[in-house]
Amino acid sequence: MSLAKIIASIILVVSPAVIASTQQTLTANAPLAQQLPLPPLQLIKTYPQGAVIELNNAQALMTEFNQKNYQLESVINSRQLPPYFVENLPANLNDLPVQQKISLFIRLLLPTIKAVNQQILTVRSQVIKLAQKPKSQWSAAEQDWLQGLFDSYVVKSTRIDDLLLQLDIVPSGMVLAQAIDESGWGSSYFAVAGNNLYGEHLSASGGEYLTTPGGRVKVAAFANLYQSTASYMHNLNTTLAYQELRLLRKQLRAQDKLNGEELVQALTHYSTRGEAYVDNLRALIKLHGLDDFNAAKLTDTASIRYRFSTQVK
C-alpha cells in the first residue's frame, strides 16, 4: 500500500459536527426526511437489511459465491450484480491461487462500490430535482438539507452546478484499481485490520486509526468496507488537489465516456509516484477488464452480508 501521499490529498471524513447538524435537521422534519437522502458518509445504516453470515477464511467466501453462481462473467454479460456485501476482509486472501484471489477480491468489493455510488446518485438526482423548482417553493427542510450538502462537500458558493461538480460517482473500474494497488489485493495489514483499502491517512478531524511501525504515520481505520469506500470517494469529491479530476469527470460525463481508464489520468496527486502510479492503475484496469463492471447494477433481490471473525494479528 502506498502510504506516502501528498498532504494536500489527505481528507478523510466530513466533520462530525456537520453530520450531526444534518441529522438533527432531518429528525426535526421527520416526514420530509424520509424523502431527502443522505450522502454515503452520513448514513447510520450503511447496508440494507438482510441475513448476516459469519465466515472464517477466504476459501469459505469463495465457496459461498460459487454456490450462489456469483461469477464475474455473468455480471458483465447480464449487467446484474447480486447484493452480497462483504463487511471486512479475510486475513488469508494471499493463501488462494492467484487467479482465485483476483476473482474473489473483485467480487467481494464490487457490490459495496456500487452501493456507495448508488447512494451518491440518489442524492445527486434529488438535488437536480430540487433545482428544477423555483427557490420560492423550497421548503425549510429542503433548504436545510441542501445547505448541509454544500457544507458536507465543502462547496463555498451557493451554485447548484458547483455542488453537482463534486456530488458525483467514481467509476467502479477506477475504484477497484486503486483498492488493488493500495491494499495489495486486500492483503495489506491496514486493509485487513482497519478496512482501509485506499491508503487514506488519518484526517485532521481525528477518528479511528492504525499506525505504521514506530507510530510515525497514522492511517485511518474504518468500521467496514462501505465506510472506507465512502470516505475515499468523499476525499476525491472534496479535496482541492482533485479539482482537475472533478472537471475531467464532468467533461467525460457530458461525452458519455465516464470510465476508470479515462479518469485515472487526473490522479497524479494521489501518490508521490505521480505518473507511474497512474500508469499502473491504467494497466490494472486494462489487464483485468475492470471498466467492464461499470454498467452493472445491484439487483433488488434479498441482500446478504458476510462478516469475517478472524483478524490479522
Salt bridges, closest charged atoms under 4 A:
GLU54 OE2 - ARG307 NH1 3.86
GLU64 OE1 - LYS68 NZ 2.91
GLU87 OE2 - ARG305 NE 2.88
GLU87 OE1 - ARG307 NE 2.76
GLU142 OE2 - LYS133 NZ 3.33
ASP161 OD2 - ARG159 NH2 3.76
ASP162 OD1 - ARG159 NH1 2.75
ASP168 OD2 - ARG124 NH1 3.71
ASP168 OD2 - ARG249 NE 3.97
ASP168 OD1 - ARG253 NH2 2.63
ASP181 OD1 - ARG273 NH1 3.08
GLU182 OE1 - LYS5 NZ 3.32
GLU261 OE2 - LYS286 NZ 3.55
ASP279 OD1 - ARG282 NH1 3.94
